[in-house]
Amino acid sequence: MERLSPHTLVRLPAGVVCPGYDRTALKTGIVHLGLGAFARAHLAAVNEAALQASGDLCWGIAGVSLRSPDTRDALAPQRGLYTLALRDLDPTGAPRMALQLIGCLRELLVAPEDPAAVVALIAHPDTRIVSLTVTEKGYCHDPASGALQTQHPDVQHDLAALDRPRSALGFIVAGLRERQRQGLAPVTLLSLDNLPANGQLLRGLVLDFAARVDGALADWIAARCSFPCSMVDRIVPRTTDEDRALVHAALGAQDAWPVLGERFLDWVLEDRFVANRPAWERSGARFVQEVQPFETLKLRMVNGTHSALAYLALLAGIETVDRALAQPALRRYLGRLMHEEIEPTLPALAGLDVAAYRARLLERFANPALAHRTAQIAMDGSQKLPQRLLGTVRERLAAGAPIGLLALAVAAWLQHLRGRDEHGQGYAIHDPLADALAQQQALADAAADTGGDPAQAARDWVQAFAGLAPVFGSDLQNNQVFVRAVAAQLHALRGHGVVRTLETLE
């Protein structure tokens, strides 16, 4: 089968949407760090539509992979072209797929191969936005406090050798230092990761890092660059070989790395761009004065519920989200979790029908056309729980409100760290704190090895494990309401399994 390329566009099936602008006239206005599937299915998709609507060709994207060359190796022979496949069900309930060729990715770099080229690209006069999807762990910060991890190996390397950076923060600061040296205009730094106040967090980390390099550089960044907060929402499963085969068959050409997504897309941004921006509002983005209410809604309702679902389903041996939603007890639990314990903590949003939002979210999760794997969502839990679940827990505790449903989600994460589901099947634990988590489990096992009451042993175990400050901070270990609630749910999961535990909640 012929490989996808600019020359094959004219031979694609009539239903495939192709770029309607001159790709050869594109300039790179956006440097994106972390060229994963989500960025290609969200940022690039919105940017593609903005290019089509506005005709402003100053906003091509240069994608930078910070670790692996896989994306570059797949897409470079295709001159950056790739397929976005949006999947859902038609009115009869049959799976359907809409295909679009994304053309705004005009450069592909692999940072470890040529760090200087990435720094030069950030410092190029045409660059006006540096955006990021590096996941929570890519910020080299303490997830509970938000502070820079000065002992992180990449941070230590970059502070000692900023001409050869490894971390996202190192590349940003090195590129901004070069812009300052050349007297170039500032840029906007735009986080698209699922972190509370992501722009403010990024600003604090960049300024802390820069101040350790040069105080004058930190002052220049603080005075001239902007860090708008943003909220992103689209479910993007990992692409499988089966997905590739389906896209190839529908496209009539071979695409080495298509991306999948749901039709739903939401993007809310603060309109604080110091060097102009694309007309993203013409392609579905919403610009607001303050993102925080939208961000809290998304982190707690979408991401928090997603994590709760993933850990419970993984323990029960359920591989995909849609299959998990097909379990009545799990679906009822998720609805109650949102309605009873998450929704009361949400800020007011004018015009938001929370009940409708909740119902639509469950339908999004239930989309069988996506086959979103629970193991993918379960990754990096130490980085996700503080933002997705524990912030809500703290608000409920401060209000004296029950946390039993939230506690079950936390307990499911703790139990999942054993690396084996309730049927005895093993799975890998993917987490940047994997070693620390294993050590904390050993401490908790020792603390709970009393040979007595299993319920007391669970309390002792949770009490000890909650001493892991990067996840639980300095407060939750000493909060006996929290410890008892999580321990009760952990004891139930260990003794009765997922389904029986869920049924006893009803």
Helices and strands as residue ranges (DSSP letters): G 6-11, G 23-25, E 28-33, H 37-41, H 43-54, E 60-65, H 70-75, G 76-78, E 82-89, E 95-102, E 105-110, G 111-113, H 115-122, E 129-132, G 136-139, H 153-160, H 168-182, E 188-191, H 198-213, H 215-224, E 230-233, H 241-251, E 259-261, E 266-270, G 280-283, E 286-288, H 292-297, I 298-304, H 305-316, H 321-325, H 328-336, I 337-342, G 343-345, H 354-365, H 374-378, H 381-385, I 386-390, H 391-398, H 404-416, H 434-448, H 454-465, H 469-472, G 476-478, H 480-504
